[in-house]
Amino acid sequence: MNATYSSAHGEIDFVYDIARLDEKLLLNELKARGLRPRFVNVEEIYIPDGVGDVGVIRVAARSRVIPLAFTYEHRGGISINSASSLVISHDKYLTYLKLREVGVPTPETYLVFSREAARAVAEKLAYPVIVKPTDGSWGRLVNLVKSEEDLSTLLAHRLAMDSQMHLFLVQQYINKPGRDIRVTVVGDRAVAAIYRISQGDWRTNTARGGRAEPVKIDPELEEIAVKASKAVGAFYSGVDVAESERGYLVIEVNGVPEFKNVQRVTGVNVAAEIAALVAELVKR
């Protein structure tokens, strides 16, 4: 896929960094609806000039996606997803606050800035606990901490890293049944969902080798996933849900979700659902 670049307005920009299968599927569905997005490689543009009226942004890195989204909105256009939703969904603590605000059940979570605070929270929650950065995906730098000794070792490592790693979340550990659920929400609907089943790792991300199976979405799961997506203000999202003794708990909301595995496993044309939403937003 070759990027092209124009400064003309009144067009839809499809902004990407890597043309993965997700992006190719979505592009095909946008074209099927008569839309003609310009392929915009994020590394070939300069902003705020030269963007169209609508940006369908398929760039995962926070450092890139947020300024891009704000640029489209600054120029009076539309960013999909919105800039505010991307700020929130890229920050796990801000997401947690929004979920709490609207009453979406989620594991008890604390943001800490020091060893002492982390130890205090771990004791409050009781080991094991989850320690993770406020930003990140695919389960990277997410650790299961089973003891104070493990916590001290991990914190020493994190505090030796860049300053952006000097704040982190300490979260209640949820004893999941060897799986979690990724729900793809588009607009007001949960359009498809999969179980992500662990393959020997307590983390269930398919990017880490987890196996995927289709989920029959019940009304409770749809309600909690849609409510979580709306809490962060996303037009569409991937909502990660854990099954627990308390029922469904939302773990994270992804504002630039991968969906190829959901589409492959469930047979639901997720790309078509997202493209239909884009077409609707463009007409407003």
Buried (B, 14 or more C-beta within 10 A) or exposed (E): EEBEBEEEEEBBBBBBBEBBBBBBBBBEBBEEEEBEBBBBBBEEBEBEEBBBBBBBBBBBEBEBBBEBBBBBBBBEBBBBBBBBBBBBBBBBBBBBEBBBEEEBBBBBBBBBEEBEBBBBBBEEBEBBBBBBBBBBBEBEBBBBBEEEEBBBEBBEEBEEEEEEBBBBBBBBBBEBEBBBBBBBBBBEBBBBBBBBBBEEEBBBBBEBEBBBEBBEBEEEBBEBBBBBBBBBBBBBBBBBBBBBEEEBBBBBBBBBBBBBBBBBBBEBBBBBBBBBBBBEBBEE
